[in-house]
Amino acid sequence: MNIRQLKYFIAIAEEGQITAAARRLHMTQPPLSQQLRGMEDKLGVKLVTRRGKSLELTEAGKALYRNALKIVGLVEESNMEIREIGKGMRGKLEIGVNTLSYHRMPSLLRAFQSKYPDISYKVQQNESGQLCKLLKDRSIELAIVRLPVELKGLSILYFRPEPFYFVIAEDLNIPSNRISYEQIQKYPLIIPSTEGLGLYNMIIERFSNEGYQANVICECSDILTLLELVSSGFGGTIIPEIIIKTYDRYDMNAYRIDDKEFTTCSGLIWLRDRYLSQASRNFIKLLKEKYPEDISY
């Protein structure tokens, strides 16, 4: 017995007449009568008894009616859910974020939740190289990463470049609020990464290219621990502007590094030639609409 036949039987049971049920179903009476006989023959039981022009359900008919309501309801709910998933109204947003990620991420997710309240979330934090691996393994669909990363097979939405700042607990009383590499090398430095990773290499190479040597005393890949160390006076650090915007509650002083070429960039990435869920496409669309000033085209 198929869903169409169950819908026929529900109409017959609720209308109590073949004529009324046929009118409700926008069909003629004879085919509907044939459908009813066919159901009874297939099940081997009588589903209705006739009382003049009216029909009454037998016990078997009552059981079929109860179950038909459940089955048809589940099918219709399933169809609706699938359509909503297809439109990005339901489903799951699976996104990875780098520690030094996008400072508007919390407000963006709140706006997305408000617009799509039935979406659930998987937010995974990791370093950029590992996020690319998770993306290619299909553990996540989107990732906000700190560049550079290998972009082969990936699509990317670039964010605007950010300058680097030297951050330290003490007030250095620098008139221009900018600081040079020569000045920075006098202070103990905590690198916000570990040796061999992108940000660590960027900082060390930049000092070397400018003819200076960073006084590195510590490597720390956990941003909260890093900021606690800096605010305690353990040492200074070099971080992108986004970190200052995100963690402005810490008692620290920030000085922009006097080097226009020393910038960093992040981006939102996804697999180029693979299916991207409607929820993920809606997230990208919302990001472009809500914060167009953050996007670099």
Secondary structure, DSSP 8 states (H G I E B T S, - for coil): --HHHHHHHHHHHHHSSHHHHHHHHTS-HHHHHHHHHHHHHHHTS--EEEETTEEEE-HHHHHHHHHHHHHHHHHHHHHHHHHHHHTTSEEEEEEEE-TT--TTHHHHHHHHHHH-TEEEEEEEE--HHHHHHHHHTTS-SEEEEES----TTEEEEEB--EEEEEEESS----TTSEE-HHHHTTS-EEESS-TTSHHHHHHHHHHHHTT----EEEE---HHHHHHHHHTTS-EEEEEHHHHHHTTTS--EEEEES-TT-EE-EEEEEETTS---HHHHHHHHHHHHH-GGGB--
